[in-house]
């Protein structure tokens, strides 16, 4: 059983979360707390496998509790509960920078109890299972990660000079992406296109945060943008980001098409379009994330001659997305997070 500590000052939200979790036969609620100070004590007493943590609470808020828990339990999965507001997005991104594993958004006040419970279950349960499963593989005192799969005979990447860097990520992606973009030079000779699984508004704030830490110019993508060298375009929440070449010029296009891999934006949507726009003149990077979004796109890109790089298991929060690509034998390189920026810089310089 996966034992979860639920922390929220709202009795209604605590009931919503605990009921949603206990409907799953593999999860039990280890305890509940009404503020951050109480949560810190219960983490020590109950030793849960995961924690759901509200941000706005009395006595000690979620950020303060997160900071204290992380000092003592660096690998404990902690999932923040956030509101879909500008303030909520800002606080959530701060929590992720402080070491939160992931976040879910609270249902709006206009939804019914049944709808709210369905929303929580859909968002929260897969993340709890993925994060706890990853910790049981790579956490301290746990079994060691499996060695990377033996690569199949991949065709060498095309010798065509690279024209774009494509990046896909999800759970754990905000921190991983920040570290990669911090390590890339401002003189990068190609544009960077990013899909990070995030809801609307959050991607706007996320792009602004990345712009402050990266030598590159980072902003949320807009319809008709022309990707330019030294610039990073982040797919906006709620929209697929695709690219299309017309009259020799590549432009970004946004659409609200059906979700892919339960996501919009989806990595596969961007990568598929990049095959048509760039062919083998692309380098694709898959960072930490749950699920397998990006697998189909990486297969098509590899067949076109693009170079495929994935983050390794020990440095991934969840080795779902990169693991799917590596296990399928589609990765030209499987790299530790801190090695990625240097290798990409060399590749993209030709």
C-alpha positions in Angstrom: 0.0 0.0 0.0 1.1 3.6 -0.7 0.6 5.7 2.4 -0.2 9.4 1.8 -0.3 12.3 4.3 -2.9 14.9 3.3 -2.2 18.4 4.4 -4.8 21.2 3.9 -6.5 23.7 6.2 -9.8 23.3 4.4 -12.0 20.5 5.9 -13.8 20.3 2.5 -10.6 19.8 0.6 -9.2 17.3 3.1 -12.4 15.3 2.7 -12.3 15.6 -1.1 -8.6 14.4 -1.3 -8.9 11.6 1.3 -12.0 10.2 -0.3 -10.5 10.3 -3.7 -7.3 8.6 -2.6 -9.0 5.9 -0.5 -11.2 4.8 -3.5 -8.0 3.4 -5.0 -7.2 0.0 -3.6 -3.4 0.6 -3.7 -3.5 3.8 -1.6 -4.4 4.6 2.0 -4.4 7.9 3.9 -1.8 7.7 6.6 -3.0 10.9 8.3 -4.2 14.4 7.8 -2.8 17.8 8.9 -4.3 21.3 9.0 -1.2 23.4 8.7 2.5 23.1 7.8 3.8 22.9 11.3 1.6 19.9 12.0 2.6 18.4 8.7 6.3 18.4 9.6 5.6 16.5 12.8 3.4 14.0 11.1 6.0 13.3 8.4 8.4 12.3 11.2 5.8 10.3 13.1 4.0 8.5 10.3 6.8 8.1 7.7 4.4 8.4 4.7 5.3 7.4 1.2 4.0 10.7 -0.2 2.6 14.0 0.9 -0.1 16.3 -0.6 0.6 19.8 0.5 -1.6 22.9 0.3 0.1 26.2 -0.3 -2.0 28.7 1.6 -2.3 27.6 5.3 -2.2 29.3 8.7 0.7 28.9 11.3 3.1 27.7 8.6 2.3 27.7 4.9 3.1 25.1 2.3 6.3 26.7 1.1 7.7 26.9 4.7 6.6 23.3 5.4 8.1 22.1 2.1 11.5 23.7 2.9 11.6 22.1 6.3 10.5 18.6 5.1 13.0 18.7 2.2 15.9 19.3 4.6 15.1 16.0 6.3 13.6 14.0 3.5 15.1 15.0 0.2 13.5 12.2 -1.8 10.0 12.1 -0.3 7.4 12.7 -3.0 5.6 16.0 -2.2 2.7 17.1 -4.5 1.5 20.7 -4.1 -2.2 21.7 -4.3 -2.6 24.9 -6.2 -5.3 27.3 -7.4 -5.6 28.3 -11.1 -4.7 31.9 -10.4 -1.7 34.1 -11.1 -0.8 34.0 -7.4 -1.3 30.3 -7.3 0.9 29.8 -10.3 3.7 32.0 -8.9 3.6 30.1 -5.5 3.5 26.7 -7.2 6.5 27.5 -9.4 8.4 28.7 -6.3 7.5 25.4 -4.6 8.8 23.4 -7.6 12.1 25.4 -7.3 12.2 24.5 -3.6 12.0 20.8 -4.4 8.3 19.9 -4.7 7.9 16.8 -6.9 4.8 18.0 -8.8 1.5 19.8 -8.4 -2.2 19.4 -9.1 -4.8 22.2 -9.4 -7.7 22.5 -7.1 -11.2 22.2 -8.7 -13.0 25.5 -9.1 -15.8 26.5 -6.7 -18.4 26.0 -9.4 -17.9 22.3 -9.9 -20.0 19.7 -8.2 -18.5 17.3 -5.6 -18.6 14.4 -8.0 -16.8 16.5 -10.7 -14.3 17.8 -8.1 -13.5 14.2 -7.0 -13.1 13.0 -10.5 -10.7 15.9 -11.3 -8.6 15.1 -8.2 -8.5 11.4 -8.9 -7.5 12.0 -12.5 -4.7 14.4 -11.6 -3.5 13.1 -8.3 -3.5 9.3 -8.2 -1.3 8.7 -11.3 1.3 11.2 -9.9 1.3 9.6 -6.5 1.9 6.1 -8.0 4.5 7.3 -10.4 6.5 9.3 -7.9 6.4 6.7 -5.2 7.3 4.0 -7.7 10.3 6.1 -8.8 11.4 6.6 -5.3 11.2 2.9 -4.5 13.7 2.4 -7.4 16.2 5.2 -6.9 15.7 6.5 -3.4 18.2 6.0 -0.6 18.3 2.4 0.7 16.2 1.2 -2.3 17.2 -1.0 -5.1 19.5 0.5 -7.8 18.1 1.6 -11.1 18.2 -0.8 -13.9 21.1 -0.2 -16.4 20.1 1.6 -19.5 18.8 -0.7 -22.2 21.3 -1.9 -24.7 20.8 0.4 -27.8 19.5 -1.1 -30.9 21.2 -0.4 -34.2 20.1 3.2 -34.7 21.0 5.0 -37.9 23.5 7.8 -37.3 21.9 11.2 -37.1 21.8 13.2 -40.3 24.9 15.3 -41.2 22.6 18.2 -42.0 23.5 21.2 -39.8 21.0 21.3 -36.9 18.2 23.9 -37.2 16.2 23.4 -34.0 16.3 21.9 -30.5 13.0 20.3 -29.4 12.4 19.6 -25.7 9.6 17.6 -24.0 9.2 17.2 -20.2 6.6 16.7 -17.5 6.9 15.6 -13.9 10.1 17.1 -12.6 10.5 19.0 -15.8 10.5 22.6 -14.4 13.7 22.1 -12.5 15.4 19.9 -15.1 14.5 22.3 -17.9 15.7 25.3 -15.9 19.1 23.6 -15.4 19.4 22.7 -19.0 18.5 26.2 -20.3 20.8 27.8 -17.7 23.7 25.8 -19.2 23.0 26.7 -22.8 24.8 29.7 -24.2 23.0 32.9 -25.2 24.7 32.5 -28.6 23.0 29.2 -29.3 22.8 29.0 -33.1 19.3 27.4 -33.2 15.8 28.1 -31.7 14.5 25.9 -28.9 10.9 24.7 -28.8 9.6 23.4 -25.5 6.5 21.4 -24.4 6.2 21.1 -20.6 2.9 19.6 -19.4 1.3 22.5 -17.5 -2.1 24.2 -17.4 -2.9 27.7 -18.8 -1.4 30.6 -17.0 1.2 28.4 -15.4 3.1 28.3 -18.6 3.1 32.1 -18.9 4.6 32.4 -15.5 7.0 29.5 -16.1 8.4 31.1 -19.3 8.9 34.3 -17.4 10.8 32.5 -14.7 13.0 30.6 -17.2 13.8 33.9 -19.0 15.2 35.2 -15.7 17.6 32.3 -15.3 18.6 31.5 -18.8 21.1 33.3 -21.1 18.6 32.6 -23.9 15.4 34.7 -24.4 12.4 32.7 -23.2 8.8 33.4 -23.8 5.5 31.7 -24.3 4.8 30.8 -27.9 2.2 32.8 -29.9 0.4 32.1 -33.1 2.6 32.8 -36.1 5.9 33.1 -34.2 9.0 32.5 -36.3 11.4 30.5 -34.2 14.8 32.3 -34.1 18.3 31.3 -32.9 18.9 32.1 -29.2 15.2 32.1 -28.5 13.1 29.6 -26.5 9.3 29.2 -27.2 7.3 27.5 -24.6 4.0 25.9 -25.6 1.1 27.6 -23.8 -1.1 25.5 -21.5 -4.2 24.3 -23.2 -2.8 24.5 -26.7 -0.8 22.2 -28.9 2.3 23.8 -30.3 3.1 22.8 -33.9 5.5 24.1 -36.5 5.0 24.4 -40.3 7.4 25.4 -43.0 5.9 27.6 -45.8 8.0 29.4 -48.5 11.1 28.4 -46.6 10.0 30.0 -43.3 9.0 28.0 -40.2 6.2 29.4 -38.1 4.6 28.3 -34.9 0.9 27.4 -34.8 -1.3 26.8 -31.8 -4.5 24.8 -31.7 -7.0 23.3 -29.2 -7.1 19.9 -30.9 -7.9 16.7 -28.9 -5.6 15.8 -26.1 -2.8 13.4 -26.9 -1.5 11.1 -24.1 -4.0 12.9 -21.9 -2.2 16.1 -22.5 -2.6 19.4 -24.3 0.1 20.6 -25.0 1.5 17.3 -26.0 5.1 16.5 -26.9 4.1 14.2 -29.7 2.1 16.9 -31.4 5.2 19.2 -31.6 7.6 16.4 -32.6 5.4 15.1 -35.4 5.1 18.5 -36.9 8.8 19.0 -36.6 9.5 16.0 -38.8 7.7 17.8 -41.6 9.3 21.2 -40.9 12.9 20.2 -40.1 13.3 16.5 -41.0 16.7 15.3 -39.8 17.9 18.8 -39.1 16.6 18.6 -35.5 17.8 17.5 -32.1 15.2 16.2 -29.7 15.6 16.0 -25.9 13.2 14.1 -23.6 13.6 15.1 -19.9 11.9 13.6 -16.8 8.2 13.0 -16.9 5.5 10.3 -16.3 3.9 8.5 -19.1 5.2 8.1 -22.7 4.4 11.3 -24.4 7.1 11.9 -27.0 7.7 8.3 -27.9 5.9 8.3 -31.2 7.4 11.7 -32.1 10.9 10.5 -31.3 10.4 7.4 -33.5 9.4 9.6 -36.5 12.3 12.0 -35.8 14.8 9.2 -35.5 13.6 7.7 -38.8 14.1 11.1 -40.4 17.7 11.4 -39.2 17.2 13.6 -36.1 19.4 13.1 -33.0 17.5 11.9 -29.9 18.8 12.5 -26.4 17.1 11.5 -23.1 17.8 12.1 -19.5 19.0 9.1 -17.5 17.0 7.3 -14.8 19.0 8.3 -11.7 18.7 12.0 -12.3 15.0 11.8 -13.4 12.2 12.4 -10.9 10.1 9.9 -13.0 11.8 8.0 -15.8 8.5 7.5 -17.7 8.9 9.6 -20.8 12.7 9.3 -21.2 12.6 5.7 -20.2 10.0 4.9 -22.9 12.2 6.3 -25.6 15.3 4.7 -24.3 13.6 1.3 -23.8 12.4 1.5 -27.4 16.0 1.8 -28.5 15.4 5.3 -30.0 17.9 7.3 -27.9 21.3 8.1 -29.4 22.5 9.1 -25.9 21.2 8.7 -22.3 22.7 11.4 -20.2 22.8 12.6 -16.6 21.0 15.9 -16.2 24.2 17.9 -15.5 25.8 16.6 -18.7 23.0 17.5 -21.1 23.6 21.2 -21.7 27.3 20.7 -22.6 26.6 17.9 -25.0 23.7 19.8 -26.7 25.9 22.9 -27.1 28.5 20.8 -28.9 25.9 19.1 -31.1 24.2 22.3 -32.0 27.4 24.0 -32.8 27.9 21.4 -35.5 
